[in-house]
């Protein structure tokens, strides 16, 4: 691990630092949350430079983060932890909205899902084909479907052990310095219904456990309606996640967050285990 990681003056002195151009001017961040992301890329320095915008020599003017963590465990801090970076987008968690104003963003270098090409290979977000052997050589992968990217089974590259170790050390340093009360995925706070990061290959629960009692454990509930629609967002205006479209009576779910009467849930057992979506909280008991 990295026992030397501490926060001083809103920076971790032991890791590389250069400030991104993409920050909200005149806005102070008092962080209470941490949002976990993947970069949708394979190249750590390239992802770092992109998120730095003009300061990284790129044309990006719309996104940033606080720290980028490469697959070899290297970390780059690109924003002070008291400045508002642009990583959460349209977002909500409980009563909080626009989570850029409340959260530190950590970006882990990972391509995200690769779609099957029908000939035994996988296509990454940039159109490059990767074989099972190539993905295994890069750290392995899991196969999983996800309602936000369609009904196919996708390849999700694993995060490396050294990358996660660096992530744990950074998160612990942040939790020691700031009143962090929640660690969340970009997926569960996204109000547009299409973000999937950091994805099913990421050990979210092990990161949440670092907060101890400060991070409320997801509540386990069961569906009480005969068929309960499960949707891509908190409201009847959002499309149903299909499959499955609806959850049967007795389906066990974990409640991850709330938005008024709506609950973001993850199915906890059976053939639909891992499916996430929004349901009306009145039909959970």
N, C-alpha and C positions, 0 to 999 in steps of 0.2 A: 504494500500500500504506500501511501505518500504522507507520512506523518508530518512533513514540513509544511503542508498546505494550511495556511491561515489567511484570513482576510484582514487587510490593513488599508485604511483609507479607500475602501470600496474596490480594492484590487487584491489579487493573490500574487504576492511578489515573486513567488518561485516559478511562475509560468510566464511565457512570452506575452507581451502586451503591445498592442497598437490600436488606436481608437478608430472605429468605423466612422464613416461620414454620415451614416443613416441613423440619426438619433433625433428625438423630439427636442427642439431647442427650448430652453427655459423651463423644462419639466423635470421635477425631482421624483425619483422612484423610491418609495418606502416598501420594499418587497415583503409580501406575505405568502407568496406562492412560488413554485418552480414549475415551469412547463418543459416537458421532454419532447424533443423533436428528432427526426432523422433529416439528413441534408438532401436526400434524393440524388446522391452522387457517390462516386468511388474515390475521388481524389480529394484528400484532406486540404491541401494548400489551395486548390482551386475553389473548394467550398468556402474556405476562410476568406479568400480574396473577394469572392462574389458577395459575401455578406458584409464586407467592409466597404463596398461601393467604390466611390472615387478614390478613397484612401488605399484601396487594394488594387487600383488600376483597372477597375471594371465599370461597366455602364449601369449597374444595378442601383436604382434609386428608391426601391420599394421594400426592402427587407433587411433585417440584421438580427443579431442575437447578442448574448453576453459572452458565451464561451463556445468554442468549437472543439470537439474531442475526436482526434483521429483514431484510425484502427490500430495504430501501433502504440497507443497510449499518450501520444503528444497532445498537449492542450494549448490552445491559443485564446487569450482573453481579448475581446475586441470592443468591449464597452465597460465602463465602471458600473458597479452594481447599484448605484443610485441614479442612473440615467435610464430613461425610457427608450428601449430598443423596439424594433418592429418585427415581432416573431409570431404573435398570437392571432393577428387578424381579427375579423369579426368573431367575438367569443363571449361566452358566459359561463360562470360557475356559481351555482346558487344565486345569491343576490348580486354578485359582482358581474359587471359587463366590461367590455374593452380591456381585456386582461393584460395588454401591454402596460397599462398603468398600475398594475399590481404585482407583476410576475417577472422573475428572472427567466431568461430563455437559454436552455442548454441544447446545443446541436451535436448529435452523434453522427459521425460519417457512416452512412449506410445508404444503399441505393433505393431502399423501399421495395415494393413488390415487383417481381418480374413475371410477365404473362407467358403462358405456354404458346409455342409457335406451331403446335400440331405435329412437329417432327422430332419431338424428344428434347428440344432445347428451350431456352427461356429468353425472352426479350426484355431488356432493361428499359428504363424511362427514356433513354437516348436512342433506342432502336438497335442497340448492339445485342447480338445473340451470345448467350453463355450456355455452356454445357454443364451437366451435373459435376463433372470432374473439375471444371474451372471454378464453380461455386464452392465445391468442397475444398479446393486448394486455397481459396480466399477466406476460409474459416467455417465453411459448412452452411447449411440452410435448412429451413423447415418448409413443408408444404401445407398450405392452409387456404381455405376460401375466406372471403371477407365481403359482407353485404355492400360495403361502400364502393367496391371496385368491380362488382359483377358476380356472377354465379360460378366462375371458373375457379380451379385450384391454382394458386399462385406460389411462386418460390419467394421466400422471405429470408434474405441472408442473415446469418447469426451476427451478433455483436461479439467482438473478441474479448477474451478475458482481461487483457491489459487495458483495453478501452473502457470496460466496465469498472475495473479497479480505479482508474483515474476518475471516472464519473462518481463513484462512491466517495472518493477522497474530497472532490470538489463539493459535492452535496453536503457532506458532513461539515466542511469548513463554513459553508453558507448557513447551515442550520445552527451552528455555534454562534454565528455573528448576528443573524437576523431572526425576527419572530415568524419563521416559516411555519405555516399551519397546514399546508397541503402541497402534495406533489402530484401533478396531473399530466396526462397525455394530451397532445394537441388534439387528438381525435375527440376526447370527451368534452372539450370546451368549445370546439368548432361549431358555429351556428349555421354554417352553409351546408353541412351534411356530406362532405367529400374528403376531408382530411383523415388519414389513417395512421399518422406517425405517433409514436415510434414503432407501432406494429406488433404482431403477435410473437415475434422472436425476441422482443425486449422484456427483461424481467422487471416489470413495473412494481410488482408487490415487494420485491426485495429492496427497492429504493424507498418505497413508502415506509417500510419498517424502520428505516433509519431515523424517522421522526418520532418513533415510539408513540406515546399517548397524544402527541400534538396532531397526528394525522388520523382523523376519524376512520375507523375500519368500515369498509362497505357493509351495509346491512343486508342480511339475507331475507328474502321475501318469497312468497309463492303467489302465482296467478289465481285469482278467485273467479274471474269471468270465464264463461264457456269458451270464448275465443277473444283474445286481447290483441288488438292491432299493435304492431311494433313499427315505428316510423323513423325516418331519417333525421327528424328534428322535433322540437317540443311544441307540437300543435297539429291540428287536423289538416292544415294546409301543406304539410310535408308528406311526400310519398311514403307508402309502406315499403319496408325492407322485404323484398320478395326474391327468393324464398327467405323465410317461411311465410311472410305476410302477417301472420298472427301467432300468438302463443296459446297453447291449450291450458285448460284448467290444471292446476297443480304444478306447472312448470316452475322450477326453482331458479330464482334470479338474484343477483347481487345489485343493490342500488348504489350507483357510483356518484351521482350528483342529482340535483333537483333544479327545476325552473318552474316556479309557481306550482301548478297541479301536476306537472309532467316530471317523469323520472327517467334518467338515463340508466339503463340496466344492462347487465351481461348475463346471459343464460349460464347457469352453473352446473348443469348436468345433462345427460342424454345426448342424442345425436346432434342437437343444436348448440352444444356447449361451446362457449366463446362468442356466440352471436351477440352483437351489441346494437342497441337502438333505444328509442324513446317510447314510453308507454304512459297511459294515464294512471296516476298514482292511486286513484280511488279503487282500482281493481287489483291492488296488491295487499296481501294480508299476512 
